[in-house]
Amino acid sequence: MKSYRKELWFNTPHRRDFINITPQVNQCLLESGIREGLVLVNAMHITASVFINDDESGLHRDFETWLEKLAPEKPHSQYHHNTFEDNADAHMKRQVMGREVVVAVTGGQLDFGPWEQIFYGEFDGKRRKRVLVKIIGE
Ligand code: ZN
């Protein structure tokens, strides 16, 4: 069995952003040389997510609106967590959007369903943060 590991780095200009990272994950798969197996992609921070959904800008705005209703950023003082930090909302948004995805690798390709793309969801950005890509198989 082969295994491959890579860290992808991000530094988003905004506190919250969604980035389609499917091209980077595809590049990792190419570098790995693995044709049959599994790809794990996970955020390495507890205020960011990796998730699969549609690359449609209206939907991304809807996610932002929905997450802000569930866990509004402000006022910061509404959260117990925000004594030394201001990112309680980011922890909660990440919890809803998930930590990681696993995608099957078949014939050297990401074996997606219709319209599936992999996204990095940033909820407390403007600093360097990482995503782990781990691929196992043969
Ligand atoms: Zn925190």
Residues whose N, C-alpha, C, O or C-beta is under 5 A from the ligand:
A	BS01	ZN	E85 N87
